[in-house]
């Protein structure tokens, strides 16, 4: 099977879906990989490294897409790339089809394309083996950025997260106890900060207690707890997400006004629209702005700040599923519940009710492609 990797065009995205290490593994199994020239530069991987791993180098995304059977991306194809999608292809990536433009859906239907969304690959009752490691990485990066921006070189008030002899540590409030929030809490605690995590689901809080111990205070995300800890926090990290929906605005302007002078807000939910009324996207080059007297950091694609590490993590998580697909897409979807759960379009037919649109019928994947018995 021939896999294709093209340069990401989403603003500030430096990651690549497959590193030379992953290419080498596929080529060793007698599969072909064609890579657009310059694809890995943002992550520190040169064309020479891809060639050494056995990839074929193409000089345009259009050439790659015209040749490959399976297109592996970090994000969904851009509007400029849509005309180059070929009939019967398979697209893999963090596709976020709920917020994708209608043109993408229409092109998928017209070209009878099959989609595999990384964010929906699910193993067992509640494990997302591609999404969770990247979310966790984002949580760790959020804390690292916050730690820097509390210092004087980061234009902060000069606070060390872990405090010092005779000086109490800073308080970090994490709103959302999912994978990203848990990783942020663990990272902040490891640096010596006082950590409070709020979430509406007591099961998540119990899981957090088990996974990182009693180094963080956990509380139900009520208005009482939110206002109480906002007033005390030096750093507030928003890690709120609802599957296939925009992030809810859990922080209103009045909440932001409650935060103490010199505090910092990091919105990890900005990819889904942000979890505060005061959030708007920023960039790694200009990460901060001030709103209601509080500095905000709202960088989309936060793992891309550490693109080399993030690309290697993504590639290692993704590779087992690429090998499954390499044996035949229909067979992989028949055998693998994880891939099946992430398939929203099968050969151009919509099979995920979450993306139903007027005039488009939803097909049953179990009828189109029965499971193996």
C-alpha positions as CSV (number, residue, x, y, z in Angstrom):
1,X,0.0,0.0,0.0
2,X,1.2,3.6,-0.7
3,X,0.9,6.1,2.1
4,X,1.2,9.9,1.5
5,X,2.5,12.6,3.9
6,X,2.2,16.3,3.0
7,X,3.2,19.6,4.6
8,X,0.7,20.9,7.1
9,X,-0.7,24.3,6.1
10,X,-2.7,25.1,9.3
11,X,-1.3,28.3,10.8
12,X,1.4,27.6,13.5
13,X,1.4,23.9,12.9
14,X,4.9,22.5,12.8
15,X,4.1,18.8,13.5
16,X,4.3,16.0,10.9
17,X,2.1,12.9,11.1
18,X,4.8,10.4,10.4
19,X,8.5,10.7,11.2
20,X,11.4,9.0,9.3
21,X,11.3,6.4,12.0
22,X,7.8,5.5,11.1
23,X,8.5,5.6,7.4
24,X,11.4,3.1,7.9
25,X,9.0,0.7,9.7
26,X,6.4,0.8,6.9
27,X,9.0,0.5,4.1
28,X,10.6,-2.5,5.9
29,X,7.2,-4.1,5.7
30,X,7.2,-3.5,1.9
31,X,4.8,-0.6,1.8
32,X,5.6,2.7,-0.1
33,X,5.6,6.1,1.5
34,X,5.7,9.3,-0.6
35,X,6.5,12.5,1.3
36,X,6.2,16.1,0.1
37,X,9.5,17.9,0.1
38,X,10.0,20.0,3.3
39,X,7.2,18.3,5.2
40,X,9.3,17.6,8.3
41,X,11.3,20.8,8.5
42,X,9.1,22.3,11.2
43,X,9.8,19.3,13.4
44,X,13.5,19.1,12.5
45,X,13.3,16.2,10.0
46,X,15.0,16.8,6.7
47,X,14.2,15.3,3.3
48,X,17.5,13.5,3.5
49,X,16.3,11.7,6.6
50,X,13.1,10.7,4.9
51,X,15.1,9.5,1.9
52,X,17.4,7.5,4.1
53,X,14.3,5.8,5.7
54,X,13.1,4.7,2.3
55,X,10.5,7.4,1.4
56,X,10.0,8.8,-2.0
57,X,10.2,12.6,-2.1
58,X,7.6,14.5,-4.2
59,X,7.8,18.2,-4.9
60,X,4.2,19.2,-4.3
61,X,1.2,18.1,-2.1
62,X,-0.8,17.7,-5.3
63,X,1.7,15.0,-6.6
64,X,1.6,13.2,-3.2
65,X,-2.2,13.2,-3.1
66,X,-2.4,12.0,-6.7
67,X,-0.3,8.9,-5.9
68,X,-1.2,7.7,-2.4
69,X,-4.0,5.4,-1.3
70,X,-3.9,6.6,2.3
71,X,-3.3,10.2,3.1
72,X,-1.9,10.7,6.6
73,X,-2.2,14.2,8.0
74,X,-2.2,16.1,11.3
75,X,-5.2,18.2,10.3
76,X,-8.0,17.9,7.8
77,X,-7.2,19.0,4.2
78,X,-7.3,22.7,3.6
79,X,-9.6,24.3,1.1
80,X,-6.7,24.6,-1.4
81,X,-6.0,20.8,-1.1
82,X,-9.6,19.7,-1.5
83,X,-9.6,19.6,-5.4
84,X,-6.6,17.2,-5.2
85,X,-8.4,14.5,-3.2
86,X,-8.8,11.4,-5.4
87,X,-11.6,8.9,-5.6
88,X,-11.6,6.1,-3.0
89,X,-8.8,7.5,-0.9
90,X,-8.6,7.1,2.9
91,X,-7.8,10.2,5.0
92,X,-6.4,10.0,8.5
93,X,-5.9,13.0,10.8
94,X,-7.4,15.1,13.6
95,X,-10.2,15.9,11.3
96,X,-12.7,17.6,13.7
97,X,-15.5,17.1,11.2
98,X,-18.0,18.7,13.5
99,X,-16.5,22.1,12.8
100,X,-15.2,21.4,9.3
101,X,-16.5,23.5,6.4
102,X,-19.3,22.1,4.3
103,X,-16.9,21.9,1.3
104,X,-14.9,19.2,3.0
105,X,-17.9,17.1,3.7
106,X,-19.1,17.6,0.1
107,X,-15.7,16.6,-1.4
108,X,-15.5,13.5,0.8
109,X,-19.0,12.4,-0.4
110,X,-18.2,13.2,-4.1
111,X,-14.9,11.3,-4.1
112,X,-16.2,8.4,-2.1
113,X,-13.5,8.9,0.6
114,X,-13.2,7.0,3.8
115,X,-12.2,9.1,6.9
116,X,-10.4,8.0,10.1
117,X,-10.4,10.7,12.8
118,X,-7.5,10.3,15.3
119,X,-9.5,12.0,18.0
120,X,-12.1,9.2,17.8
121,X,-9.9,6.1,17.7
122,X,-11.1,4.3,20.8
123,X,-9.9,1.2,22.6
124,X,-12.1,-0.4,25.2
125,X,-14.7,1.6,27.1
126,X,-12.8,4.8,27.6
127,X,-9.3,4.9,26.1
128,X,-8.2,7.1,23.2
129,X,-4.7,5.9,22.3
130,X,-3.9,8.7,19.8
131,X,-5.7,11.7,21.3
132,X,-4.8,11.1,24.9
133,X,-0.9,11.2,24.6
134,X,-1.1,14.4,22.6
135,X,-3.6,16.0,25.0
136,X,-1.3,15.0,27.9
137,X,1.7,16.6,26.1
138,X,-0.4,19.8,25.7
139,X,-1.1,19.9,29.4
140,X,2.6,19.6,30.2
141,X,3.5,22.3,27.7
142,X,0.8,24.6,29.2
143,X,2.4,24.4,32.6
144,X,5.9,24.9,31.2
145,X,4.7,28.1,29.4
146,X,2.9,29.3,32.5
147,X,6.0,28.8,34.6
148,X,8.1,30.9,32.2
149,X,5.5,33.7,31.8
150,X,5.3,34.1,35.6
151,X,9.0,35.1,35.6
152,X,10.4,38.5,34.9
153,X,11.9,37.5,31.5
154,X,8.4,36.3,30.6
155,X,6.9,39.7,31.6
156,X,5.4,38.2,34.7
157,X,5.5,39.3,38.4
158,X,8.6,37.2,39.1
159,X,7.0,34.1,40.7
160,X,8.5,30.6,40.9
161,X,5.8,27.9,40.7
162,X,7.4,25.8,43.5
163,X,8.1,28.7,45.8
164,X,11.3,28.9,48.0
165,X,12.4,28.6,51.6
166,X,9.9,30.6,53.6
167,X,7.9,31.4,50.5
168,X,4.8,29.3,49.7
169,X,4.4,27.9,46.2
170,X,2.2,29.4,43.6
171,X,-1.4,28.1,43.2
172,X,-2.4,26.5,39.9
173,X,-6.1,26.1,39.2
174,X,-6.9,23.5,36.5
175,X,-10.5,23.6,35.2
176,X,-11.2,20.2,33.6
177,X,-10.0,16.9,34.8
178,X,-9.6,15.0,31.5
179,X,-6.4,13.8,30.0
180,X,-5.0,17.3,29.4
181,X,-6.1,18.7,32.7
182,X,-4.7,15.7,34.6
183,X,-1.3,16.0,32.8
184,X,-1.2,19.8,33.6
185,X,-2.0,19.1,37.2
186,X,0.7,16.4,37.5
187,X,3.3,18.7,35.8
188,X,2.4,21.6,38.1
189,X,2.6,19.4,41.2
190,X,5.9,18.0,40.1
191,X,7.3,21.6,39.9
192,X,6.1,22.1,43.5
193,X,3.0,24.2,42.9
194,X,-0.2,24.0,44.9
195,X,-2.7,22.4,42.5
196,X,-6.5,22.5,42.5
197,X,-8.5,20.6,39.9
198,X,-12.2,21.3,39.2
199,X,-14.4,19.0,37.2
200,X,-18.2,18.2,37.1
201,X,-17.6,14.5,37.0
202,X,-16.7,12.9,40.3
203,X,-15.4,9.8,38.5
204,X,-12.8,11.9,36.8
205,X,-11.7,13.4,40.1
206,X,-11.5,10.0,41.7
207,X,-9.3,8.8,38.7
208,X,-7.1,11.8,39.1
209,X,-6.7,11.1,42.8
210,X,-5.6,7.5,41.9
211,X,-3.3,8.5,39.2
212,X,-1.3,11.4,40.7
213,X,-2.1,10.8,44.4
214,X,-3.2,13.5,46.9
215,X,-0.8,16.1,45.6
216,X,-3.7,18.0,44.1
217,X,-6.9,19.2,45.7
218,X,-9.9,18.1,43.8
219,X,-13.4,19.7,43.9
220,X,-16.6,19.6,42.0
221,X,-16.8,22.5,39.5
222,X,-19.6,24.5,41.2
223,X,-19.9,28.2,41.1
224,X,-18.8,28.3,44.7
225,X,-15.6,26.4,44.1
226,X,-14.8,28.3,40.9
227,X,-15.1,31.7,42.4
228,X,-13.2,30.7,45.6
229,X,-10.2,29.3,43.8
230,X,-10.1,31.9,41.0
231,X,-9.5,34.6,43.6
232,X,-6.4,32.7,44.9
233,X,-4.8,31.3,41.8
234,X,-1.6,32.5,40.2
235,X,-2.2,30.4,37.1
236,X,-5.6,29.2,35.7
237,X,-5.5,26.5,33.1
238,X,-8.7,25.9,31.1
239,X,-8.8,22.2,29.9
240,X,-12.5,21.9,29.1
241,X,-13.7,19.8,26.2
242,X,-16.9,18.1,25.0
243,X,-16.6,15.5,22.3
244,X,-17.6,16.7,18.8
245,X,-18.8,20.1,20.2
246,X,-17.4,23.6,20.8
247,X,-15.9,24.2,24.3
248,X,-18.4,25.6,26.8
249,X,-17.7,29.1,28.1
250,X,-17.2,28.1,31.7
251,X,-15.4,31.4,32.5
252,X,-17.4,34.6,32.0
253,X,-15.9,38.1,32.1
254,X,-17.0,38.5,35.7
255,X,-14.9,35.4,36.6
256,X,-11.8,36.8,34.9
257,X,-12.2,40.1,36.8
258,X,-12.0,38.1,40.0
259,X,-8.5,36.8,39.3
260,X,-5.7,38.4,41.3
261,X,-3.3,41.0,39.8
262,X,-0.4,39.3,38.0
263,X,-2.3,36.1,37.4
264,X,-2.1,34.2,34.1
265,X,-4.8,32.3,32.2
266,X,-3.9,29.6,29.7
267,X,-6.8,28.4,27.6
268,X,-6.0,24.9,26.3
269,X,-9.6,24.7,24.9
270,X,-8.9,27.4,22.2
271,X,-8.9,24.7,19.5
272,X,-12.6,24.2,20.2
273,X,-13.3,28.0,20.5
274,X,-12.0,28.6,24.0
275,X,-13.6,28.1,27.4
276,X,-13.6,31.8,28.4
277,X,-15.6,34.7,27.0
278,X,-12.3,36.6,26.9
279,X,-10.3,34.0,24.9
280,X,-9.1,34.6,21.4
281,X,-6.3,32.7,19.5
282,X,-2.7,33.7,19.9
283,X,0.6,32.5,18.4
284,X,3.9,31.1,19.8
285,X,5.6,34.3,18.5
286,X,3.0,36.6,20.3
287,X,1.5,34.3,22.9
288,X,0.1,36.8,25.4
289,X,-2.5,39.5,25.4
290,X,-4.2,41.3,28.3
291,X,-8.0,41.3,28.8
292,X,-9.8,42.5,32.0
293,X,-6.3,43.1,33.5
294,X,-5.3,39.4,33.1
295,X,-2.7,38.0,30.7
296,X,-4.1,35.3,28.4
297,X,-2.2,32.6,26.5
298,X,-4.5,30.9,23.9
299,X,-2.2,29.1,21.5
300,X,-4.0,26.5,19.2
301,X,-2.2,23.3,18.5
302,X,-0.3,23.7,21.7
303,X,1.7,20.4,21.3
304,X,3.1,22.0,18.1
305,X,5.3,24.2,20.3
306,X,7.4,21.1,20.9
307,X,6.9,19.8,17.4
308,X,9.7,17.3,17.3
309,X,8.6,15.5,20.5
310,X,4.9,15.8,19.5
311,X,5.6,14.3,16.0
312,X,7.5,11.4,17.4
313,X,4.7,10.7,20.0
314,X,2.0,10.9,17.3
315,X,3.9,8.7,14.9
316,X,4.5,6.0,17.5
317,X,0.8,6.0,18.6
318,X,-0.4,5.9,15.0
319,X,1.9,3.3,13.5
320,X,0.0,0.2,14.7
321,X,-3.1,1.5,13.0
322,X,-1.3,2.2,9.8
323,X,-0.1,-1.4,9.7
324,X,-3.7,-2.6,10.2
325,X,-4.9,-0.4,7.3
326,X,-2.0,-1.5,5.1
327,X,-3.5,-5.0,5.1
328,X,-6.6,-3.6,3.4
329,X,-8.9,-0.9,4.6
330,X,-12.1,-2.9,4.5
331,X,-10.5,-5.7,6.4
332,X,-9.1,-3.3,9.0
333,X,-12.4,-1.7,9.6
334,X,-14.0,-5.1,9.9
335,X,-11.5,-6.4,12.5
336,X,-10.6,-3.3,14.5
337,X,-13.2,-1.7,16.7
338,X,-10.8,1.2,17.4
339,X,-10.6,2.1,13.7
340,X,-14.3,1.4,13.2
341,X,-15.2,3.9,16.0
342,X,-13.2,6.6,14.3
343,X,-14.7,6.1,10.8
344,X,-17.2,8.9,10.0
345,X,-17.4,8.4,6.2
346,X,-17.1,5.1,4.5
347,X,-16.5,5.3,0.8
348,X,-18.3,8.7,0.8
349,X,-21.3,7.6,2.8
350,X,-21.9,9.3,6.2
351,X,-21.9,6.7,9.0
352,X,-21.6,9.0,12.0
353,X,-24.9,10.5,13.2
354,X,-23.0,13.3,15.0
355,X,-22.3,14.9,11.6
356,X,-25.8,14.6,10.1
357,X,-26.8,17.5,7.8
358,X,-30.0,18.5,6.1
359,X,-30.5,16.4,2.9
360,X,-27.8,13.9,3.8
361,X,-28.8,10.5,5.0
362,X,-26.8,8.5,7.6
363,X,-25.9,5.0,6.6
364,X,-25.3,2.1,9.1
365,X,-21.7,0.9,8.9
366,X,-22.7,-2.4,10.2
367,X,-24.9,-2.9,7.1
368,X,-22.3,-1.4,4.7
369,X,-19.5,-3.4,6.2
370,X,-20.6,-6.1,8.6
371,X,-18.3,-6.9,11.5
372,X,-16.2,-10.0,11.6
373,X,-17.9,-12.8,13.5
